[in-house]
């Protein structure tokens, strides 16, 4: 802002000492003070919300996956009817913690080879292009269903797969679409 404009504005704004001694607030003075206060307050809220949204997006993990087509999901659920109230049967995770700019994974052959369950979660073990182990060392799988009322979430499939042995099934291929999920 040019110096002459600052000086011009400064001459029009009553200073604190003048306000206390003169006690002559005009309606325009009051409107000006309220407007500036409101502007500062709204700006603070805006900055806070922007920072909150930035932090929220930082915590979202991007991961690559093979998403089941509607037809594949129907086939999976017909061969393995869901045993728990929250049906997932959505995707096979490939890799976690990827940058949002990562390329989609390549199309792959996904084959269901087994089933595992505990008291409130069930999953299907799959092979992706003949491999059973993901890049992070965990088994490729599809979380089939779970009971969220018992505190379960899809990520719990990894724990179940690491502590129990799955039952093999007659292998069958399913159609999937490679994707990045957020």
C-alpha positions as CSV (number, residue, x, y, z in Angstrom):
1,X,0.0,0.0,0.0
2,X,1.5,3.5,-0.9
3,X,2.7,5.6,2.0
4,X,0.4,8.5,1.2
5,X,-2.7,6.2,1.4
6,X,-1.5,4.7,4.8
7,X,-1.0,8.3,6.1
8,X,-4.4,9.3,4.8
9,X,-6.2,6.4,6.5
10,X,-4.2,6.8,9.6
11,X,-5.3,10.4,9.9
12,X,-9.0,9.3,9.7
13,X,-8.8,6.6,12.3
14,X,-9.2,7.9,15.9
15,X,-6.3,6.7,18.1
16,X,-6.9,5.0,21.4
17,X,-5.7,8.0,23.4
18,X,-8.0,10.4,21.5
19,X,-11.0,8.0,21.9
20,X,-10.7,7.9,25.6
21,X,-10.2,11.7,26.1
22,X,-12.6,13.0,23.5
23,X,-15.5,10.5,24.1
24,X,-16.9,11.5,20.7
25,X,-17.6,8.3,18.9
26,X,-19.6,8.9,15.7
27,X,-21.8,6.2,14.2
28,X,-19.3,5.9,11.4
29,X,-16.5,5.1,14.0
30,X,-18.6,2.4,15.6
31,X,-19.5,0.8,12.2
32,X,-15.8,0.9,11.2
33,X,-14.6,-0.8,14.4
34,X,-17.4,-3.4,14.2
35,X,-16.6,-4.1,10.5
36,X,-12.8,-4.5,11.2
37,X,-13.5,-6.8,14.2
38,X,-15.9,-8.9,12.2
39,X,-13.4,-9.2,9.3
40,X,-10.6,-10.3,11.6
41,X,-12.8,-12.8,13.3
42,X,-14.1,-14.3,10.0
43,X,-10.6,-14.4,8.7
44,X,-9.4,-16.4,11.7
45,X,-12.2,-18.9,11.2
46,X,-11.3,-19.3,7.6
47,X,-7.6,-19.9,8.3
48,X,-8.5,-22.4,11.0
49,X,-10.8,-24.3,8.6
50,X,-8.2,-24.3,5.9
51,X,-5.6,-25.7,8.2
52,X,-8.1,-28.3,9.5
53,X,-8.9,-29.5,5.9
54,X,-5.2,-29.6,5.1
55,X,-4.5,-31.8,8.1
56,X,-7.4,-34.1,7.3
57,X,-6.2,-34.7,3.8
58,X,-2.7,-35.4,5.0
59,X,-4.0,-38.3,7.1
60,X,-5.8,-39.9,4.3
61,X,-3.9,-42.8,2.9
62,X,-3.8,-43.5,-0.8
63,X,-3.6,-47.1,-1.8
64,X,-3.6,-49.1,-4.9
65,X,-6.2,-51.9,-5.3
66,X,-8.1,-54.2,-7.6
67,X,-11.8,-53.2,-7.2
68,X,-14.3,-56.0,-7.8
69,X,-16.8,-55.4,-10.6
70,X,-20.5,-55.7,-9.7
71,X,-20.6,-59.0,-11.5
72,X,-17.5,-60.3,-9.5
73,X,-19.0,-59.1,-6.2
74,X,-22.3,-61.0,-7.0
75,X,-20.3,-64.2,-7.8
76,X,-18.2,-63.9,-4.6
77,X,-21.3,-63.4,-2.5
78,X,-23.2,-66.2,-4.1
79,X,-20.4,-68.6,-3.4
80,X,-19.7,-67.2,0.0
81,X,-22.8,-65.7,1.5
82,X,-22.0,-63.0,4.1
83,X,-22.1,-64.2,7.7
84,X,-21.9,-60.8,9.3
85,X,-24.2,-57.7,9.0
86,X,-21.6,-55.4,7.4
87,X,-20.9,-56.7,3.9
88,X,-17.7,-55.3,2.3
89,X,-16.6,-57.4,-0.7
90,X,-15.1,-54.4,-2.4
91,X,-11.4,-54.6,-3.3
92,X,-8.0,-56.4,-3.0
93,X,-5.4,-54.0,-1.5
94,X,-2.1,-54.0,-3.3
95,X,0.0,-51.3,-1.6
96,X,-0.6,-48.6,1.1
97,X,0.8,-45.2,1.6
98,X,1.3,-44.1,-2.0
99,X,1.4,-40.5,-3.2
100,X,-1.8,-39.3,-4.8
101,X,0.1,-38.9,-8.1
102,X,0.9,-42.6,-8.3
103,X,-0.1,-44.4,-11.4
104,X,-3.0,-46.9,-11.3
105,X,-1.8,-50.5,-10.9
106,X,-1.8,-52.7,-14.0
107,X,-4.7,-55.0,-14.7
108,X,-4.2,-58.4,-13.1
109,X,-5.6,-61.9,-12.8
110,X,-7.2,-62.2,-9.4
111,X,-8.1,-65.7,-8.2
112,X,-10.0,-66.6,-5.0
113,X,-8.2,-69.5,-3.3
114,X,-9.5,-69.6,0.3
115,X,-11.7,-68.4,3.1
116,X,-11.0,-67.4,6.7
117,X,-13.2,-66.3,9.5
118,X,-13.4,-65.6,13.2
119,X,-16.2,-64.6,15.5
120,X,-17.0,-61.3,13.8
121,X,-15.1,-61.1,10.5
122,X,-14.6,-63.1,7.3
123,X,-12.3,-62.7,4.4
124,X,-11.3,-64.4,1.1
125,X,-7.7,-65.2,0.4
126,X,-6.7,-64.4,-3.2
127,X,-3.8,-64.6,-5.6
128,X,-2.9,-61.7,-7.8
129,X,-1.1,-62.9,-11.0
130,X,-0.3,-66.1,-9.1
131,X,1.2,-64.4,-6.1
132,X,-0.3,-64.7,-2.6
133,X,1.9,-62.1,-0.8
134,X,1.6,-58.3,-1.1
135,X,4.6,-56.0,-1.3
136,X,4.3,-55.4,2.5
137,X,4.5,-59.1,3.2
138,X,0.8,-59.6,4.1
139,X,-1.6,-61.9,2.2
140,X,-3.7,-60.6,-0.6
141,X,-7.3,-60.8,0.4
142,X,-10.9,-59.4,0.2
143,X,-12.6,-58.5,3.4
144,X,-16.0,-60.2,2.8
145,X,-18.1,-59.2,5.8
146,X,-17.7,-58.1,9.4
147,X,-19.6,-56.8,12.5
148,X,-18.8,-53.2,13.1
149,X,-20.9,-53.2,16.3
150,X,-18.2,-55.4,17.8
151,X,-15.5,-52.9,16.9
152,X,-14.3,-54.6,13.7
153,X,-13.0,-52.8,10.6
154,X,-11.8,-54.1,7.3
155,X,-8.1,-53.7,8.2
156,X,-8.7,-56.4,10.9
157,X,-8.6,-59.0,8.2
158,X,-4.8,-58.7,8.2
159,X,-4.7,-59.7,11.9
160,X,-7.0,-62.6,11.4
161,X,-4.9,-63.8,8.4
162,X,-1.7,-63.6,10.5
163,X,-3.1,-65.6,13.4
164,X,-5.3,-68.3,11.8
165,X,-4.9,-70.7,8.9
166,X,-7.4,-70.2,6.0
167,X,-9.4,-73.0,4.4
168,X,-8.6,-73.6,0.8
169,X,-11.5,-73.5,-1.7
170,X,-11.9,-74.5,-5.4
171,X,-10.0,-71.6,-7.1
172,X,-12.0,-69.3,-9.3
173,X,-11.0,-66.1,-11.1
174,X,-12.9,-62.8,-10.6
175,X,-13.0,-59.6,-12.6
176,X,-11.4,-56.5,-11.1
177,X,-10.6,-53.0,-12.1
178,X,-7.2,-51.5,-11.1
179,X,-7.6,-48.3,-9.0
180,X,-6.1,-45.8,-6.6
181,X,-8.3,-45.4,-3.5
182,X,-8.2,-42.6,-1.0
